[in-house]
Amino acid sequence: MPTRATRLPADERKRRIIESARGVFAASNYWKVSIADLARAAGVSEPALYRYFPSKKEIFLSTIKTTAPKLLDSWQRVAEEVDDPLETLWSIGVGYYDHLKSRSAVMKLQFQALVEADAPDIRKALHENFSSFVDFFAEIMEDGKARGQVRDDVDVRAGAWHFLGMGLTLDTMHLLDFDGAITRQRVETWVRFLIDSLRAEKPEGRLQPVGAAVPYDHLPSVPASVEGMMIPDRPAS
């Protein structure tokens, strides 16, 4: 007699439904996707799908809500391996580019969710996601302030949004087939420009050069045309 397939625990089955749904929504859009599409992708019947989620919208919300923990977990691992706050920003920023293609489904889903943000529950899920991202990077920058590495006058939450904006721009460029315009060297220069704008100043009022202990010291100095765009030196008190 054929053996029956092992029944998955409810939590594992639910997780697999969410993972498969993420790809389905990303490949189409919220309104075109049907419960039948989601059930087929998850390898379950429609009645079985409804045992885990009461509606398509609940599945969509779950895909959004599970995105932030995944990203934060990967960033937290970097932060635990790298002690220097500025080096942490560097590693996350450049690493984001290195894994850009593998996150296409996740970012397509986020952009789709933004279109549906008029719905209060979807807007709330996105708000919580981005709040957690801002909190994470603001904390890194605050740690940099405490260590004397980040300028005292930097608004860490504004800086965190700036850093996130860089990632969103990379995602947009990738989704719109501008990959040729975002080489790794250009991204390295971009990330360094942001980090140098945060960096604490030397007593004489100049931005500190990249330290030898930081792995992006191989990059050329910021061109004079770009340096003029950086945060100006604070006036002497």
Number of C-alpha atoms within 10 A of each C-alpha: 3 4 5 6 6 6 8 10 8 11 10 11 16 18 15 16 24 22 16 17 25 23 18 20 24 19 14 13 14 18 9 8 16 14 18 14 15 24 19 16 16 21 14 14 13 15 12 11 23 14 11 15 17 10 12 18 15 14 23 19 18 21 25 20 17 16 17 19 13 11 14 15 11 11 21 15 10 17 18 10 9 14 10 18 21 22 18 21 23 20 19 19 21 20 15 19 19 13 10 17 14 10 13 18 15 18 19 21 23 18 15 15 22 14 12 14 16 11 11 10 14 22 17 14 20 21 13 14 20 14 14 15 20 21 15 16 23 20 15 21 27 20 17 21 20 12 12 13 19 24 19 16 10 17 13 24 18 12 19 19 18 15 20 17 12 17 18 14 11 19 23 17 15 18 15 9 10 13 15 8 11 14 12 13 11 11 19 19 17 16 21 24 18 17 19 21 20 25 22 22 20 10 8 9 13 12 20 14 12 17 9 9 9 13 12 17 13 9 12 9 13 14 9 8 8 9 15 10 10 14 12 12 11 10 6 6 3
